[in-house]
Amino acid sequence: MIQGRARVFGDDVNTDYIISSRRKRETLDPSLLRQYLFEDVDPNFAATLAPGDLIVAGKNFGCGSAMEVAVTALQGAGMKAVLARSFSRTYFRNAVNNGLIPVTCDTGAIHEGDRVAIAFPDGPIETLPAECALQVRNETTGVDIAAEPLSKLLVAIIQAGGLAPFFKQHGNFDLNVAL
């Protein structure tokens, strides 16, 4: 289970809002980039982050450029998941490929500072159902929020820590391997 404090943003959060592209010219180290998260939106935002915080957004989170660093910078801040009404396809895949959990759900009932819990499927690939339901709960209000399921393969990639570790664990990506 993942639990954290909601840090709420609206619709169309561009990857350049998450981390300015000029920062990736300086470093790609996620632990250093965390200090620049959302700096063009709120220069003080990064200083207010606590371990386990969760980004909660509206529609089209991660639109704009395909910067993978927009995922790894959030991970450098200790984030394990992002909740949004929808994700750009590129951001969604970058998240999965780097082991960040993209949770697609109605975020309208989550407000800044709310405590949120995400139950994520666990266990070996062989025991996972074809589609894995994520369970989201606003612990502050007691409201359960339906989330879109993830495929067994996406869950296995996230569980492995991303696509590269998944390949290391499962070799040549033979689709017949327990999927």
Secondary structure, DSSP 8 states (H G I E B T S, - for coil): -EEEEEEE--S--BHHHHS-GGGGGT---HHHHGGGTTTTT-TTTGGG--TT-EEEE-SSBTBSS--THHHHHHHHTT--EEEES-B-HHHHHHHHHHT-EEEEB--TT--TT-EEEEE---S-GGGS-SEE--EEEETTTTEEEEB--EEHHHHHHHHHTSHHHHHHHHTTT-TTS--
